[in-house]
Amino acid sequence: GIIIMNTPQANSIATAEQAMTLMLAASRHTAPAHASLKAREWKRSQYVGTELYRKVLGIIGFGRIGRLVAKRAQAFGVEILAYDPYVSEEVGQKLGVTLVDLEDLLAQSNYISLHTALLPETENIINAQAVSQMKPGMILINAARGKLVDEAAVAEGLKNGRIKTAAIDVYQKEPPLDSPLIGLPNVLHTPHLGASTEEAQRDVATQIVDQVLDALRGTDFRNAINLPFQAGPDFAETLPYMELGEKLGSLHCYLAEGSIRRVEIEVRGETVNELIKPIAAGLLKGILEKSISDEVNYINAPLLAEEHGISVAQTKTATSLDYSNLISCRVTWDGGQRTLSGMLFGGVEPRIVQVDDFKLDARPDGYVLVMQNKDINGVIGQVGTILAAYKVNIAEWRMGRDKLGGEALSFINLDSEPDKDVV
């Protein structure tokens, strides 16, 4: 149940600037020219470089850092190609970037800069085949992940001239003592300095503190990498639905007549269809908090449910006849089951709108007395009299019935907790 967080935005600018630094330094032979002059040599003609202007930069991985690099390179008059299967052409057009296939990017780019995440499908994305498809004399920059590059294949490309220069900040193994790239004359290498700026280190520290505080307060879980759902920038709008799910789960636990063995969650409506995973996490948290001794949170609730033999099913439905966004949950125990449904009024105010066949409009807040009885005269008055005798005030009374003279279900909100004698 431990929340694991990172701060991906904190070092984005530092990493983008490092990529641009490597690109410029590789183009103008900055490092070897410096070493030559330090050795008291004056070999200007040996270090004739190339301009970025009117060159083509291929960016593999067009996320946050890739876009920062593109923006900076465009200031140099560079044409940008990008490969990212998760980014639409429309996004590229808005940013003045052409989205292409990987093969086209490799064949057309004077520079290639890597900025994709390390995934099974991107590991060694620059391999021998990719090197063979590259434009002869291109420059390769990697300030992202070392395992994106097959170092042996790149070393061979550097030796046969397919790759003019490689500017590398990250490696397959660090420190890269046995890397075939170290020591080659046309490799510019730095010791993983992408995030090593004063500003980035400060931003990492302040952002992680803010994130931890928000998580402890329960207001946001941004950049948590082990949540069973994605906590994005709209988490403030998601949280009320999670809390409604938690209230439904808690109520289920109190009303169940045995250990819950199965949970069936159904959401109806456009908004809640997108939130079924966080809603399910909230429901399971509410159910488990009242029934097991382990500490439960949104992260470990699905796993704990599985460990305690609770099966979970999730269903999405396009619309609800009665409500725009409805959350329903049926739980099953040995010998019985119950269905609860809830919704948010105005996107923030939780309501219980159905308990099995009983329709009502109840607030699941504070102390609640749930009562089922025959639909006969005088019940409300008698209950009110008993509660008043014990100085328990009724804040709100909501009731539904299956039919006239049948069964009635009451949701009674109380201002204080009644003694056991009252119940």
Wavefront OBJ file of the C-alpha trace (Angstrom):
o trace
v 0.000 0.000 0.000
v 3.002 2.324 -0.311
v 2.568 5.100 -2.877
v 5.525 5.383 -5.246
v 5.935 8.764 -6.926
v 8.290 10.447 -9.322
v 8.643 14.026 -10.535
v 8.846 13.710 -14.320
v 8.303 17.388 -15.042
v 10.950 18.699 -12.679
v 13.958 17.906 -14.873
v 12.347 18.193 -18.318
v 13.941 21.519 -19.213
v 17.334 20.417 -17.929
v 17.205 17.257 -20.051
v 16.015 19.129 -23.150
v 18.826 21.640 -22.748
v 21.350 18.814 -22.339
v 20.152 17.290 -25.629
v 20.579 20.645 -27.363
v 24.012 21.053 -25.774
v 25.102 17.666 -27.094
v 23.679 18.464 -30.523
v 25.576 21.740 -30.784
v 28.772 20.367 -29.285
v 28.762 17.405 -31.682
v 28.110 19.688 -34.653
v 30.985 22.038 -33.823
v 33.532 19.538 -32.401
v 33.542 21.483 -29.152
v 35.075 18.801 -26.920
v 37.995 17.715 -29.148
v 38.710 21.337 -30.121
v 38.883 22.241 -26.433
v 41.210 19.313 -25.710
v 43.428 20.281 -28.657
v 43.804 23.871 -27.564
v 44.376 22.760 -23.984
v 47.321 20.767 -25.368
v 48.553 24.100 -26.873
v 47.633 23.113 -30.431
v 46.031 25.416 -32.999
v 44.215 23.230 -35.537
v 41.286 25.311 -36.733
v 40.970 23.564 -40.068
v 40.651 20.177 -38.368
v 37.466 21.168 -36.550
v 35.238 22.573 -39.270
v 31.685 21.914 -38.102
v 28.141 21.954 -39.477
v 25.248 24.316 -38.828
v 21.869 23.267 -37.449
v 20.148 25.712 -39.781
v 18.021 23.994 -42.461
v 18.914 20.552 -41.168
v 16.366 17.846 -40.297
v 16.059 16.689 -36.700
v 14.256 13.418 -36.073
v 12.828 13.074 -32.565
v 11.938 9.574 -31.395
v 9.380 9.965 -28.603
v 7.347 13.156 -28.803
v 6.308 13.595 -25.202
v 7.110 16.413 -22.820
v 10.904 16.483 -23.331
v 10.711 15.724 -27.045
v 8.459 18.746 -27.535
v 10.784 20.984 -25.537
v 13.693 19.902 -27.751
v 11.613 20.536 -30.887
v 10.734 24.045 -29.770
v 14.371 24.894 -29.076
v 15.618 23.350 -32.312
v 13.027 25.266 -34.317
v 14.614 28.474 -33.046
v 17.740 27.397 -34.956
v 15.750 26.973 -38.171
v 15.655 23.174 -37.948
v 12.938 21.099 -39.627
v 11.425 18.628 -37.151
v 10.266 15.094 -37.821
v 8.878 13.012 -34.968
v 8.017 9.369 -34.432
v 5.550 8.555 -31.684
v 2.679 6.099 -32.256
v 0.710 7.668 -29.381
v 0.681 11.217 -30.766
v -1.783 12.296 -33.461
v -0.843 14.175 -36.617
v -3.067 17.043 -35.469
v -0.886 17.561 -32.390
v 2.197 17.620 -34.587
v 0.657 20.137 -36.956
v -0.145 22.515 -34.116
v 3.506 22.385 -33.043
v 4.955 22.679 -36.536
v 6.205 19.092 -36.493
v 5.685 16.327 -39.041
v 4.760 12.914 -37.595
v 6.325 10.092 -39.647
v 7.036 6.383 -39.442
v 10.283 5.300 -37.831
v 11.751 4.157 -41.160
v 11.113 7.567 -42.764
v 12.587 9.357 -39.772
v 15.758 7.265 -39.887
v 16.198 7.813 -43.625
v 15.586 11.585 -43.686
v 17.168 12.940 -40.494
v 20.526 14.683 -40.224
v 20.162 14.439 -36.456
v 18.245 11.935 -34.381
v 17.499 12.614 -30.717
v 15.946 9.965 -28.467
v 13.240 10.964 -25.987
v 10.965 7.937 -25.678
v 10.218 5.968 -22.534
v 11.953 2.640 -22.050
v 9.358 -0.015 -22.869
v 9.670 -3.579 -24.183
v 8.934 -2.271 -27.680
v 11.486 0.572 -27.443
v 14.410 -1.295 -25.888
v 17.257 -1.249 -28.438
v 15.093 0.746 -30.839
v 18.401 1.927 -32.303
v 19.803 -1.441 -33.351
v 21.807 -2.718 -36.312
v 18.789 -2.605 -38.616
v 17.960 0.962 -37.590
v 21.569 2.048 -38.090
v 21.557 0.556 -41.601
v 18.500 2.686 -42.468
v 20.015 5.941 -41.254
v 21.070 8.749 -43.529
v 24.849 8.477 -43.992
v 26.801 10.955 -41.886
v 23.999 11.659 -39.402
v 24.514 12.624 -35.747
v 22.865 10.602 -32.950
v 21.949 12.116 -29.568
v 20.765 10.117 -26.563
v 19.965 11.906 -23.314
v 16.977 9.689 -22.505
v 17.585 6.019 -21.599
v 20.729 3.990 -22.217
v 18.855 0.809 -23.129
v 17.207 2.497 -26.096
v 20.498 1.978 -27.927
v 22.302 -1.200 -28.955
v 25.761 0.155 -28.188
v 27.608 -2.441 -30.274
v 25.493 -1.602 -33.331
v 26.060 2.128 -32.852
v 29.794 1.578 -32.378
v 29.906 -0.310 -35.692
v 27.946 2.507 -37.364
v 30.468 5.028 -36.054
v 33.353 3.002 -37.398
v 31.913 2.506 -40.896
v 30.798 6.123 -41.269
v 27.028 5.582 -41.298
v 26.952 7.622 -38.079
v 29.221 10.665 -38.132
v 29.072 11.389 -34.395
v 27.216 10.036 -31.376
v 26.604 12.351 -28.444
v 25.698 10.131 -25.507
v 24.689 11.005 -21.934
v 23.171 7.642 -20.884
v 24.364 4.062 -21.218
v 23.266 0.432 -21.111
v 25.177 0.011 -17.861
v 26.343 2.875 -15.660
v 29.122 3.594 -15.136
v 29.845 2.440 -18.729
v 33.245 0.924 -18.037
v 32.871 -1.782 -20.700
v 30.822 0.162 -23.239
v 32.130 -0.127 -26.815
v 31.320 3.567 -27.273
v 33.776 4.856 -24.686
v 37.022 5.981 -26.267
v 35.873 6.153 -29.877
v 37.134 9.400 -31.462
v 33.717 10.350 -32.858
v 31.784 9.883 -29.605
v 30.989 12.776 -27.308
v 30.140 11.256 -23.938
v 28.983 12.799 -20.665
v 28.262 11.003 -17.354
v 24.430 11.125 -17.242
v 24.150 14.862 -16.652
v 20.694 15.384 -18.157
v 19.004 16.267 -14.864
v 22.101 17.621 -13.159
v 21.311 21.308 -12.828
v 20.802 23.328 -9.685
v 17.340 24.305 -10.848
v 16.264 20.736 -11.648
v 17.462 19.397 -8.306
v 15.635 22.183 -6.491
v 12.459 21.597 -8.477
v 12.583 17.840 -7.834
v 12.828 18.467 -4.090
v 9.997 21.005 -3.915
v 7.684 19.081 -6.254
v 8.025 15.787 -4.406
v 7.276 17.512 -1.094
v 4.143 19.090 -2.607
v 3.059 15.739 -4.060
v 3.560 13.876 -0.784
v 1.591 16.494 1.147
v -1.271 16.364 -1.352
v -1.307 12.559 -1.209
v -1.348 12.559 2.602
v -4.243 15.003 2.524
v -5.993 12.861 -0.076
v -6.419 15.771 -2.478
v -4.221 14.525 -5.316
v -2.066 11.536 -6.260
v -0.334 12.989 -9.325
v 2.735 11.189 -10.636
v 2.028 8.099 -8.513
v 3.296 5.251 -10.671
v 1.637 2.347 -8.829
v -1.971 3.530 -8.607
v -4.471 1.070 -10.123
v -5.677 3.993 -12.276
v -4.221 7.107 -13.880
v -4.277 10.200 -11.635
v -4.049 13.010 -14.159
v -4.474 16.769 -13.978
v -8.266 16.368 -13.558
v -7.930 14.395 -10.330
v -9.842 17.069 -8.390
v -12.883 16.191 -10.524
v -12.255 12.455 -10.159
v -11.901 12.419 -6.373
v -15.618 13.074 -5.571
v -16.579 9.983 -7.593
v -13.955 7.925 -5.761
v -15.301 9.190 -2.445
v -18.852 8.311 -3.511
v -17.611 4.833 -4.366
v -15.974 4.618 -0.953
v -19.233 5.586 0.767
v -21.125 2.969 -1.233
v -18.532 0.379 -0.226
v -18.715 1.312 3.453
v -22.498 1.143 3.417
v -22.372 -2.253 1.743
v -20.056 -3.504 4.452
v -22.367 -2.317 7.250
v -25.497 -3.764 5.625
v -24.103 -7.100 4.435
v -25.252 -10.097 6.447
v -22.061 -12.062 5.805
v -18.555 -11.798 4.393
v -18.671 -10.220 0.961
v -17.393 -12.608 -1.722
v -18.201 -10.827 -4.975
v -18.413 -7.184 -6.039
v -20.069 -6.185 -9.317
v -19.604 -2.552 -10.319
v -21.625 -0.942 -13.083
v -21.272 2.668 -14.198
v -23.722 4.401 -16.510
v -22.945 7.683 -18.217
v -20.194 9.348 -20.217
v -18.325 10.821 -17.249
v -18.293 7.768 -14.998
v -17.458 5.433 -17.894
v -14.028 7.091 -18.011
v -13.615 6.739 -14.245
v -14.539 3.120 -13.600
v -11.072 2.140 -12.353
v -10.749 4.894 -9.716
v -14.394 4.362 -8.703
v -13.693 0.642 -8.270
v -10.643 1.456 -6.132
v -12.830 3.655 -3.924
v -15.559 1.021 -3.597
v -13.096 -1.678 -2.612
v -11.421 0.633 -0.132
v -14.787 1.335 1.519
v -15.672 -2.356 1.698
v -12.315 -3.535 3.010
v -11.663 -0.792 5.572
v -14.553 -2.020 7.695
v -13.922 -5.726 7.250
v -10.175 -6.426 7.500
v -7.419 -5.389 9.878
v -4.923 -4.332 7.186
v -4.490 -0.668 6.360
v -6.345 -0.028 3.110
v -5.839 2.714 0.538
v -6.611 3.329 -3.122
v -3.400 1.595 -4.182
v -3.637 -1.702 -2.332
v -7.443 -2.102 -2.247
v -7.682 -4.153 -5.506
v -4.811 -6.413 -4.434
v -6.209 -6.888 -0.918
v -9.611 -7.747 -2.371
v -7.988 -10.470 -4.467
v -6.000 -11.769 -1.487
v -9.181 -12.007 0.603
v -11.022 -13.980 -2.062
v -13.282 -11.175 -3.285
v -13.931 -11.366 -7.025
v -14.553 -8.074 -8.817
v -16.386 -7.399 -12.084
v -16.674 -4.034 -13.848
v -19.239 -3.016 -16.469
v -19.768 0.185 -18.445
v -23.112 1.260 -19.906
v -23.568 4.225 -22.203
v -26.492 5.942 -20.458
v -28.874 5.759 -17.519
v -32.583 6.394 -17.950
v -32.969 8.269 -14.669
v -29.554 9.872 -14.000
v -26.789 11.267 -16.191
v -24.021 9.476 -14.288
v -24.929 6.527 -12.070
v -22.723 4.183 -10.045
v -24.254 0.848 -9.053
v -22.648 -1.876 -7.002
v -24.023 -5.300 -6.173
v -22.280 -7.358 -3.519
v -22.844 -11.021 -2.822
v -22.261 -13.013 0.349
v -23.162 -16.573 1.243
v -26.949 -16.638 1.164
v -27.627 -13.068 0.035
v -26.881 -10.026 -2.057
v -27.652 -6.309 -2.146
v -27.447 -3.546 -4.748
v -26.706 0.096 -3.964
v -26.691 2.951 -6.453
v -25.373 6.472 -6.052
v -24.643 9.629 -7.982
v -23.204 13.106 -7.561
v -25.414 16.181 -7.705
v -23.526 18.957 -9.448
v -20.483 16.714 -9.676
v -19.688 17.133 -5.981
v -22.595 16.202 -3.690
v -22.994 12.438 -3.060
v -26.430 10.807 -2.970
v -27.677 7.271 -2.445
v -30.528 6.930 -4.924
v -31.393 3.240 -4.731
v -31.105 0.335 -2.285
v -32.279 -2.848 -3.966
v -35.846 -2.054 -5.072
v -36.161 1.063 -2.920
v -35.657 4.405 -4.677
v -34.795 7.382 -2.501
v -32.548 10.432 -2.285
v -30.289 10.158 0.767
v -27.078 11.804 1.945
v -24.419 9.254 2.960
v -22.834 11.617 5.492
v -22.301 11.585 9.242
v -24.324 9.263 11.468
v -26.951 7.355 9.495
v -29.638 5.022 10.803
v -30.870 2.663 8.074
v -34.222 1.101 8.879
v -36.534 -1.239 6.972
v -40.108 -1.738 8.122
v -43.648 -2.389 7.027
v -45.224 0.610 5.329
v -47.796 1.323 8.037
v -49.031 4.384 9.897
v -47.137 5.867 12.830
v -43.635 4.463 12.276
v -41.980 7.827 11.656
v -43.634 9.362 14.708
v -42.657 6.493 17.015
v -39.027 6.499 15.852
v -38.846 10.273 16.259
v -40.209 10.028 19.781
v -37.691 7.348 20.793
v -34.749 9.298 19.402
v -35.945 12.491 21.103
v -36.158 10.655 24.422
v -32.444 9.895 24.129
v -31.683 13.469 22.975
v -30.746 12.392 19.460
v -31.792 14.950 16.872
v -32.876 13.971 13.362
v -31.087 16.046 10.755
v -32.808 14.560 7.727
v -35.164 11.658 6.982
v -35.357 10.133 3.529
v -37.603 7.209 2.733
v -38.517 4.971 -0.179
v -41.014 2.124 -0.458
v -41.529 -0.677 -2.906
v -45.320 -0.215 -2.992
v -48.180 1.201 -0.943
v -48.527 -0.884 2.175
v -45.476 -2.958 1.314
v -41.941 -2.490 2.642
v -40.339 0.879 3.415
v -36.666 1.784 3.750
v -35.545 4.855 5.675
v -32.225 6.706 5.610
v -32.154 8.798 8.787
v -29.284 11.281 9.196
v -28.591 12.020 12.871
v -26.695 14.871 14.515
v -25.054 12.553 17.041
v -24.343 8.870 17.495
v -27.170 7.128 19.377
v -26.481 4.741 22.242
v -26.804 1.036 21.590
v -29.914 1.033 23.796
v -31.651 3.297 21.274
v -31.008 0.960 18.375
l 1 2 3 4 5 6 7 8 9 10 11 12 13 14 15 16 17 18 19 20 21 22 23 24 25 26 27 28 29 30 31 32 33 34 35 36 37 38 39 40 41 42 43 44 45 46 47 48 49 50 51 52 53 54 55 56 57 58 59 60 61 62 63 64 65 66 67 68 69 70 71 72 73 74 75 76 77 78 79 80 81 82 83 84 85 86 87 88 89 90 91 92 93 94 95 96 97 98 99 100 101 102 103 104 105 106 107 108 109 110 111 112 113 114 115 116 117 118 119 120 121 122 123 124 125 126 127 128 129 130 131 132 133 134 135 136 137 138 139 140 141 142 143 144 145 146 147 148 149 150 151 152 153 154 155 156 157 158 159 160 161 162 163 164 165 166 167 168 169 170 171 172 173 174 175 176 177 178 179 180 181 182 183 184 185 186 187 188 189 190 191 192 193 194 195 196 197 198 199 200 201 202 203 204 205 206 207 208 209 210 211 212 213 214 215 216 217 218 219 220 221 222 223 224 225 226 227 228 229 230 231 232 233 234 235 236 237 238 239 240 241 242 243 244 245 246 247 248 249 250 251 252 253 254 255 256 257 258 259 260 261 262 263 264 265 266 267 268 269 270 271 272 273 274 275 276 277 278 279 280 281 282 283 284 285 286 287 288 289 290 291 292 293 294 295 296 297 298 299 300 301 302 303 304 305 306 307 308 309 310 311 312 313 314 315 316 317 318 319 320 321 322 323 324 325 326 327 328 329 330 331 332 333 334 335 336 337 338 339 340 341 342 343 344 345 346 347 348 349 350 351 352 353 354 355 356 357 358 359 360 361 362 363 364 365 366 367 368 369 370 371 372 373 374 375 376 377 378 379 380 381 382 383 384 385 386 387 388 389 390 391 392 393 394 395 396 397 398 399 400 401 402 403 404 405 406 407 408 409 410 411 412 413 414 415 416 417 418 419 420 421 422 423
